[in-house]
């Protein structure tokens, strides 16, 4: 889960172990045999597994210090508090992932801790407002049925905020992942003072929070530009004409105090992460299979897989607004690049002698497939350029799917989809054997602000002990 926060420039959870979550924030499911820290599977005093390289986008540290006498990394000795915090995170993850309310006895059986320990940890989560008890189902056998534990819908929530060229947005997501409120106010943000935009954004956030009626754990802000963390410096947002603005301090001034400090990230990155974790992670794209061909189980052309659900774990998310951005998802994790600036697909040149872009170059994708171009020329004219740019990314990264989001998800621009499919079929070298599927975002135009709010919630999920500590000092 610490990799997710690195994706958003968030500080990593303080009690990260190999047991609390995986790279997506989704740890072992309920009933999985998960060894707690300090158990026989991992003796107290050990620091967990030997360091190994993490996947793309991970911190790669795994809690290790510098090299020891032999040049190998030396693990930090585990402390009693860190063991407890890790086991607390493990139990919380099991409760979050359980398909139905889970009892304390089931938590003990799944983790290997004693029932007394499982009960004590569960009580800690209850007192913190992170979980709640529900009435047990009617008894079907001997013995008294146990109360079940579920995430607390009334617990600390995530506040997502978005600054875009022609609107501001705010969204509140609760600990169950449900969207509790969304407020969008349209208006041109260009040529406005940054302080005025942030003040209006704070008012919008207050409105969304009041509508949701929940306490806020923290806020995350999505912006259409290059964001340099940890201080939230916006290096460049050409469509807002912002350059080298550090908005973190101003956000802390205008937003209410919350246990977690506000963080800033790219809007397409937040949107891509929201799409990667938007409920059921399968799509069925029979039209794409019919247009581009299908494959049988042995990889040969055929028709066997036309109606089979397609797992969406690796894809290119393309967000259309006034500008065009993208997020690359690999294994449900965001690939950010060396400096966190990957995904600037809007500034790929698709017409070398084309119109001048706000970035200063000519013929950028934004000039042919941004919202203004869509209104001016129509989606049919924009689709070939959009498809060619997407094909370049697919050829480079071997991605099996493209998701169209932002304004591209609007019904009025539905004609983009067949045109993009056609361009992918023509320009992706492997399309004959591995057709690239094209999908419309399930999150629609609210993907970025929803993803920002969800990122805060996932931070609470990843390290409940850190949340409780921050809440005490807020």
N, C-alpha and C positions, 0 to 999 in steps of 0.2 A: 504493500500500500504506500510505502514511502515514495515509490516511483511515481505514483499518481500526483503526489504533492510536488515532486520535482517537475512534473509536467506543467503544473500551474504556477511554479515559482514559490510554492508553499514550503515552509519549514517541515522537515520530516518528523513524524511522530517520535516521541522520546523513548518509547519502550518497544521499538521495533524488534521483533524476533522472527525467526523463520516460521513460527507457528501462528502468528496472529492473522496475517492475511497474505494473499498472494499478490502478484504484480497489479492486478486489477482492483484490489480491495475486496475480492471475493475469496474468502478462505474456505476451509473444508466445510462441507455441508453437514446438516444435522444428521447424526448417526454415524458420521465418518469416524474412523479410528484415529483420533488426533492426540498425540502424546503431549501432555503439558510440560512446560519448562519445570525442571526439578523432578520429573518423574523418572522411572527406571529407564525409560528410553533415552532420557537426557538428564544425567545426574545433576543435582544442584551444585553450583560452582562452575559448571561448564558454560561456555558462551554460545553453545549451539553448534551448528554445522561448521565445517571448515569453509573458509572463504572460497567463493567460486564466482566466476564472472556472471553478472546479471544480464538479462535480456536488454535489447536496445531501449534506451530511455531510463534505465535503472541507475541508481547511484553507484552500485557496485561495491559499496563499502561493507555492508553486512555487519556493522557495529565493530569493525576491527580497528585497532590502533596502528601505529607505524611498524616498521620492520623490527624483528628481534635480532638476536646475535647471529642467527644463521641467515638473515636476510628475509625470513618469512614473517608474515604478519602475526602479531601476538594478540590473542583474544583478550578482551577485557574480562576480568572476573565478574561473575554474576552476583548481584546483591539480592538480599531477600526481597526488597521492594520491587526490584526489576522483575524478579520471578513472579511475584504476585501480580504486577501490572500486565505481564505477558499472558498469564493465565486468565486474567480478567478480560483481556482483549480476545483471547481464544473462545471463552464462553460467550462473549457478546456476539462474535462472528457466527457461532453456531445458532444462537437465537435469531439473528438476522436472516440466516440462510434457511432456517427450518421452514418447510412448506406448511406446517400447522403449529399451533402452540406446543411448546416443548416443556417437559417437566424438569425439575431439578434432578430427579433420579436419572432421567435420560441424559442430561448434561454430564452427570458423573460417569455414566457408562460410556459415553462417547469420548470422554477425555482421559479417563483413568484416574481422576482425582477422587477423593473420598466424597461421600454424599454430604458430609458436614462442610467440606471445603467448597463444593459446588453451591451449597445453600448460602454460605457466607458471601461468596462472590456475587451470586444472584441478588442477594439483599443489598449489596453495595450498589449494583446497577439500578435497583428499584429506588433506593434512596436518592440517587442522582437524577432520577426522572428519565433515564434512558430506556427503561423497559417498564412494562406493566403486567399485572397478573390478570388472567381471564378465567372465568368459571370453568371447571372441568366438565367434560361431557358426562352424560349419565353413565353410571357404573354398569358394566356388562359381565362382571365376574366378582370374585371375592376381593375384599379390601376396599378401602376408600379411594376414589379417584383423585389424582393429584392435580393441582391448579397448573395451568399452562402459562408460559412466559412468552411475550411478544414485544416487538419494538413499540415504544411509546409514541403514538401519533401526536400527543400533546407535549412532547419533550422539546429540547432545543432544536431550532430549525436553521436552515441555511438561507441566507438572503443573496440572491443573484441580482446584479445590476448590469445594465448594458448601455454603452454609449455608441450610437451609430450615426451615420451622416444625417439621416432624416427622421430619427426617432430616439427616444430614451425609453428604457424598459426596466421593470423590477419584477422579481418573482420570489416566492417563498416556497421551499420544499421541506417537508417534515422528515422525521427519522425513518418513516416507512418508505420514503421515496415518492410520496404523493405530492403533487403540486397543489398548494393550498390557496395561492392567489397569484395572479399575473396582472400587471398594470402596464399599459403601453401608451405613451403620449407622442404623437407625431409632431414634427417640427424640424426645420432645417437647423442643424447645429454648426454649420460652417460660419466662419467669421464671428463667432461668439467667443467671449473671454472664457478661458478654461475654468476659472473660478465660478463663473455664472453657470456653466454647464454642470459642474459638480454640485453646486447648491441646488439646482433643480433636480438632479439625480437623487440627492439626499431626501428631498421632499417626496419624490416618487417612492423611494424605499420606505419611508415612514407610512405612506398610504398603503402599500402592499403589506407591510407588517401589521398595521392596524386591522386590515381586512382579514388576515390570516389568524390574528389573535394568539400568536405564539411568541415565546421568547426567542431571541436570535443568538446563535452561537458565534456567527461571524459573517462577513460579507466578502464576495468575490466580484470583481468588476471586469467585464468583457469590453475590449476596445478594438477598433479596426486598424491595427497597426503593429509595428515591431515593438515588443515590450521587453525591456531589460530588467531582470530581477537581480537581487532581492528587493530593491528599493522602488520598483514600479516605475522606472523611467521609461517614458514612451519616446523611443528614438525617432520614430517617424510614423505618422499617420497621414499620408498625403491627401486623402479625401477630406480630412478635417483641417488640413493645413497646420497640423501640430508637429513640432519637431523639438526634441530634447526637453520635454516637460516631465518633471518628476512629480507625480500626483499623489504619491503615498501619504505624505504629510498632510496635504489638504484634505484627503479623504478621511484621515483620522480626526481632523478638526470638525468636518461637517457631519460625519456619521455618528450615531450614538455609540457609546462605549460598549464593546462586546468582548467576551472572553478571548476570542481569536481576533488578531488584527486583520484588517482588510488586505486582500491581495489583488493583483491586477494580472490579467492574461489576455491573450489574443482571442477575439470573438470566434473565429473559425475553429480554433483549438477546443474551446469550451463546447462549441456545437458538435464537433466530432465526438468528443467524449460522451456527451449526452446521447448521441445516436448509438454509440457502442454499448451503452448500458440502458437502453430504452426498453426494458421489459423483455418479452420473448425475442431471442436473438436469432430468429430465422425469418427468411423471406421466401416467398414463392414468386418467381418471375417467369411464368410460362411463356409470356409474349417474347421476352428476350431470347429464351431458348428456341422458340419457333423461328425467330428472325435470324439468329446467329448460328443455329445448329445446337445439337445436344451431344452428350457423351454417355456411353454405357459404362458399366462398372470397370471394364478393363481399359477405359480411356479411348476406345475407338468411337468414331462418329456413330450416332444412333438416336433412339428416342426414349430410352428407358428412364431418363431422369427428368422428363419434362415437368412433372408435377411434384418433384421431390423438394422439400424445404432446403434452403441454402443457408448454412451457418454464416452469419455475418460477423466474422472476427477480424478480418483483414480487408480494409477498403480505403478508398480515397473519398473523403467528404468534400464537396465543393459547395461553398456558400455564396449565393448571389445576392448582392445588395447594390448600392451605388458603386461600390467596389466589389471585387471578387477575391475570396480567400479560400484556403483549403486546409484540411487537417488529414494527416496520414495516420491510420490506425493499423497497428501490427499486433496481433494477438490480444486485441481489445485494449491495447495501450497506445498512447500517443507518441509518435516519433517526432521529436522537436528539433533535431539537428544539433550541431556543436554549440550554438549560441541561443538555441530556442527559437529560431526564426524560420524554421522550415514551413513550407506550405504556401509561400507567396506566389501562387499560381496566377493571380491576376496580373502579374508583371512579366509573364512569359510572352515573348514576342510572337504573335500569330500573323501580323501583317507588317512586314518590315518598313513599308512606305506608308503606313496607315496614319491615323489621327494622332495628335500629340496627347500623351497621357499626363495626368496631374503629377506623376512621378518624374516627368521630364523626358522620358523615352517616347518612342513612337511605336504605334501598332500593338500595344499591350492588350492582353485579353480583355481587360476592363473596358477598353474603348469599343469592343465589338459585342461583349456579352454582359456588361454591367446593366443596371436597371435603366439608366437613361438610354442606352443603346437598344434595350429591349422595347421600350416605349416608342423609340424613334423608328426602328427598322423591323421590329417583330421578332418572335422567337425562332422562326424558321431561318432567318438570316444569321442569328447568333449561334445556332446549334453547331454548324460545322467547325467554327473556330473553338468553341467550347469543347467539342469532342476531340479535336486535334491536341489541345493542351492537356486534356485528361489522358489521352493515349500516350503522350510523352511520359507522363508520370507512371502510367501502368507499365510501359516498356522498361522504364528504369528500375521500378521497384517490384515488378511481378505481382501486382494486385489483382484479385479476382473480381472486384466489384467497385462500382462508382455510385455514390449516393449524392443526389442533387437536393440541396437545402436552401434555406433563406427564401428569397422571392422565387427561386426556381421551383419551389414546392407549390406555388400558387396554381390553381386550376387554369387561370388565364394564360399561363406559360407552359401548358401541358405539351405543346408541340415541340418543346425542346427535347423531350425524351427520345422519340424516334430518330431525330437528327443526330443526337449524341451517340445513340446505339450504332447508327450507320457509320459515323466517323470512327468509332472504336473498332468496328469490324474491319474497316479499311486500313487503319493505321497501327493497330496492335499486331505485332508480328506473330504472336502465338494464338491469335483469335480463332484460327481454324480448329485448333485442338482444345483450346481452353477459352471458350467465349466469355467475354467480360459482361457481367450482368449490370443493369442500370436500375436504380431504385429511386423513388422519391422519399424524402425524409419523413419519418414518422413523427418527428417533433415539429415540423413545419417552421414557420418564421420565428417561433419562440425558442428554438434550439439553443442558441448561445446563452440567453439569460437563464434558461432552465439548467443548462450544463454548469453555469457558474454557481447557482444555488446548490446543485447536487454535489459539486466539488467540496463545498463546506461540510455538507452532511457526511460525505465519505471520510472526511478528516476526523469527525467525531467517531464514526464507525471504526476507524483504524486504531484509534488510541483513546479509549474512554477514560483512562487514567489521566492523560494529558488534558482532556476536556475538563475533568473534575478539578484538577489543579488550577487550570486557568480560570474556571468559574469562581473558585474561592478567592482569587486575588483580583478579580475584575471590579 
